[in-house]
Amino acid sequence: MAAPQGRSGSLERELELARQQGRWLSDDERAELAASEQRRAQRRRTLLLLAALSLLIPLLWPLLPVWLGLLWWPITTRRLLIGVVGAVAALMALLVVLLLWLLLR
């Protein structure tokens, strides 16, 4: 009796997925979607663990906003981090050029 209910639940999930996508998905597409969802869940668990560790260890408190930002707003936080890293790299390059200019003057 449990097998037909499990199959019925699976068919209902497939029907809902087809409604969301606007068409029936192939087996490969369903497998890819399931793998993507699994990766997303794993990433979320990892970020929650990092946030919890950062909360428990005072030395890591400055990293807590980064983990929470990646958890809540992943695309925006990633773009901000890329911008900050680029700005820091440009500043370091400018400081190296300035230091060399002062030493060779």
C-alpha positions in Angstrom: 0.0 0.0 0.0 2.9 2.3 0.7 4.4 1.8 -2.8 1.3 3.2 -4.7 1.2 6.2 -2.3 4.9 6.9 -2.9 4.4 6.6 -6.7 1.4 8.9 -6.5 3.5 11.5 -4.5 6.2 11.2 -7.1 3.8 11.8 -9.9 2.3 14.8 -8.1 5.8 16.3 -7.6 6.5 15.7 -11.3 3.2 17.4 -12.3 3.9 20.4 -10.1 7.4 20.7 -11.5 6.0 20.5 -15.1 3.6 23.3 -14.2 6.4 25.4 -12.9 8.6 24.8 -15.9 5.8 25.0 -18.4 6.6 21.6 -19.9 7.5 18.0 -18.8 11.2 17.6 -18.0 13.3 14.8 -19.4 15.0 12.4 -17.0 18.3 14.1 -17.5 16.8 17.5 -16.8 15.1 16.2 -13.7 18.4 14.6 -12.5 20.2 17.9 -13.2 17.6 19.8 -11.3 17.8 17.4 -8.3 21.6 17.6 -8.3 21.4 21.4 -8.4 18.9 21.5 -5.5 21.2 19.1 -3.5 24.2 21.4 -4.1 22.2 24.4 -3.0 21.1 22.6 0.2 24.7 21.5 0.9 26.0 25.1 0.4 23.3 26.4 2.7 24.3 23.9 5.4 27.9 24.8 5.0 27.2 28.6 5.3 25.0 28.0 8.4 27.8 26.0 10.0 30.4 28.7 9.2 28.0 31.4 10.6 27.5 29.4 13.8 31.3 28.9 14.2 31.9 32.6 13.6 29.3 33.4 16.2 30.9 31.1 18.8 34.6 32.2 18.2 35.0 36.0 18.9 38.1 36.1 16.6 35.8 35.2 13.6 33.0 37.8 14.4 34.1 40.1 11.5 33.4 37.2 9.1 29.8 36.7 10.3 28.3 39.4 8.1 30.0 37.8 5.0 28.5 34.3 5.8 25.1 35.8 6.5 25.2 37.9 3.4 26.1 34.9 1.3 23.3 32.9 2.9 20.6 35.5 2.5 21.7 37.5 -0.6 24.3 35.3 -2.4 24.5 37.1 -5.8 24.6 40.6 -4.3 27.1 39.6 -1.6 29.3 37.9 -4.2 29.3 41.0 -6.4 30.2 43.2 -3.4 33.0 40.9 -2.4 34.4 40.9 -5.9 34.3 44.7 -5.9 36.0 45.0 -2.5 38.7 42.5 -3.6 39.3 44.4 -6.8 39.5 47.7 -4.9 41.9 46.3 -2.4 44.1 44.9 -5.2 44.1 48.3 -7.0 45.0 50.0 -3.8 47.8 47.6 -3.2 49.2 48.1 -6.7 49.0 51.8 -6.3 50.9 51.6 -3.0 53.6 49.4 -4.6 54.0 51.9 -7.4 54.2 54.8 -4.9 56.7 53.0 -2.8 58.9 52.2 -5.8 58.7 55.8 -7.0 59.7 57.0 -3.5 62.6 54.6 -3.3 64.0 55.3 -6.8 63.6 59.0 -6.7 
